[in-house]
Amino acid sequence: MTNRTGSYTTSDLSRKSGDIIAEALRRPVTITQRNKPRLVLLNIEDYERLMRQSDMRAVGTIETMSDALLADFEGAVDAYADSDETSR
């Protein structure tokens, strides 16, 4: 029987691995050890989506910015500088 909460113990994982894997293909499943979350099993599509989102948040430099993003950035800096000068 499938656990409704999507959370299993490490003991469950060794006894019911097939059922847990089948559920993890549908939604992320948390594996606990000593009542603490330790692992998450998720399907490859969800993993790849998370990795793509993570890549979009990567740190860059002005040199690596696209021209459009650099123009937006410069516009925001200019607008901030203009508003700071008028507030003095």
C-alpha positions as CSV (number, residue, x, y, z in Angstrom):
1,M,0.0,0.0,0.0
2,T,1.3,3.5,-0.9
3,N,2.0,6.0,1.8
4,R,-0.2,9.0,1.2
5,T,2.3,11.5,2.6
6,G,5.1,10.7,0.1
7,S,7.5,10.0,3.0
8,Y,9.1,6.7,3.8
9,T,11.8,5.5,6.2
10,T,15.1,3.9,5.0
11,S,13.7,0.6,6.3
12,D,10.6,1.1,4.0
13,L,13.0,1.8,1.1
14,S,14.7,-1.6,1.5
15,R,11.4,-3.4,1.9
16,K,9.2,-1.6,-0.6
17,S,11.7,-0.2,-3.1
18,G,9.5,-1.0,-6.2
19,D,6.4,0.8,-4.8
20,I,8.5,3.8,-3.6
21,I,10.2,4.1,-7.0
22,A,6.8,3.9,-8.8
23,E,5.6,6.7,-6.6
24,A,8.7,8.8,-7.1
25,L,8.1,8.7,-10.8
26,R,4.8,10.5,-10.2
27,R,5.9,12.9,-7.4
28,P,8.9,13.6,-5.2
29,V,9.3,11.2,-2.2
30,T,11.1,11.9,1.0
31,I,13.2,9.2,2.7
32,T,13.6,9.7,6.4
33,Q,16.2,8.2,8.8
34,R,15.7,8.4,12.5
35,N,12.6,10.6,11.9
36,K,14.7,13.2,9.9
37,P,14.4,13.8,6.2
38,R,17.6,12.6,4.6
39,L,16.9,12.0,0.8
40,V,14.4,13.0,-1.9
41,L,13.7,10.7,-4.8
42,L,12.3,12.4,-7.9
43,N,11.8,11.7,-11.5
44,I,14.5,12.8,-14.0
45,E,12.2,15.4,-15.6
46,D,11.8,17.2,-12.3
47,Y,15.5,16.9,-11.5
48,E,16.4,18.4,-14.9
49,R,13.9,21.2,-14.5
50,L,15.4,22.0,-11.1
51,M,18.9,22.0,-12.5
52,R,17.9,24.3,-15.4
53,Q,16.3,26.7,-12.8
54,S,19.5,26.5,-10.8
55,D,21.6,27.4,-13.8
56,M,19.5,30.5,-14.4
57,R,20.4,31.7,-10.9
58,A,24.2,31.2,-11.5
59,V,26.4,34.1,-10.7
60,G,27.7,36.0,-13.7
61,T,29.7,39.1,-14.5
62,I,29.0,42.2,-16.6
63,E,31.1,40.6,-19.3
64,T,28.9,37.5,-19.4
65,M,25.6,39.4,-19.5
66,S,23.6,39.5,-22.7
67,D,23.4,42.9,-24.4
68,A,19.7,43.2,-23.5
69,L,20.3,42.4,-19.9
70,L,23.2,44.8,-19.7
71,A,21.1,47.6,-21.2
72,D,18.4,46.9,-18.6
73,F,21.0,46.9,-15.9
74,E,22.5,50.2,-17.0
75,G,19.0,51.7,-17.3
76,A,18.3,50.7,-13.7
77,V,21.6,52.1,-12.4
78,D,20.9,55.4,-14.3
79,A,17.4,55.6,-12.9
80,Y,18.7,55.0,-9.4
81,A,21.4,57.6,-9.8
82,D,18.9,60.2,-11.1
83,S,16.5,59.5,-8.2
84,D,19.3,59.8,-5.7
85,E,20.4,63.2,-7.1
86,T,16.9,64.6,-7.0
87,S,16.4,63.5,-3.4
88,R,19.5,65.6,-2.2
